[in-house]
C-alpha cells in the first residue's frame, strides 16, 4: 500500500470539488497531488540511494 492512499484521498477531494463547483479547492487538491508525487518520489529515491531517479519516478505516477 505504501503512500498510494494519499493519492486516492487527494483525487477524491479534487473530484468532489469539481462536482460541487469549488474550483479553488479543486486547484489546490491538484497542486497537492503534484507536491505529494514529488516529495514521495524524492524520499523513495533517497531511500534507495538514487536521487537521480526522482524525475523518472514523478513522471511514472499517473493521478
For each residue, the residues with C-beta under 8 A, 3 or more apart:
1: 4 5
2:
3: 6 7 36 40
4: 1 7 8
5: 1 8 9
6: 3 9 10 36 40
7: 3 4 10 11 33 36 37 61 63
8: 4 5 11 12
9: 5 6 12 13
10: 6 7 13 14 29 32 33 36 63
11: 7 8 14 15 29 33 63
12: 8 9 15 16
13: 9 10 16 17 25 29
14: 10 11 17 18 26 29 30 33
15: 11 12 18 19
16: 12 13 19 20 22
17: 13 14 20 22 23 25 26 29
18: 14 15 22 23 26
19: 15 16
20: 16 17
21:
22: 16 17 18 25 26
23: 17 18 26 27
24: 27 28
25: 13 17 22 28 29
26: 14 17 18 22 23 29 30
27: 23 24 30 31
28: 24 25 31 32
29: 10 11 13 14 17 25 26 32 33
30: 14 26 27 33 34
31: 27 28 34 35
32: 10 28 29 35 36
33: 7 10 11 14 29 30 36 37 63
34: 30 31 37 38
35: 31 32 38 39
36: 3 6 7 10 32 33 39 40
37: 7 33 34 40 41 58 61 63
38: 34 35 41 42 54 58
39: 35 36 42 43
40: 3 6 36 37 43 44
41: 37 38 44 45 53 54 57 58 61
42: 38 39 45 46 51 54
43: 39 40 46 47
44: 40 41 47 48 57
45: 41 42 48 50 51 52 53 54 57
46: 42 43 49 51
47: 43 44
48: 44 45 53
49: 46
50: 45 53
51: 42 45 46 54
52: 45 55
53: 41 45 48 50 56 57
54: 38 41 42 45 51 57 58
55: 52 58 59
56: 53 59 60
57: 41 44 45 53 54 60 61
58: 37 38 41 54 55 61
59: 55 56
60: 56 57
61: 7 37 41 57 58
62:
63: 7 10 11 33 37
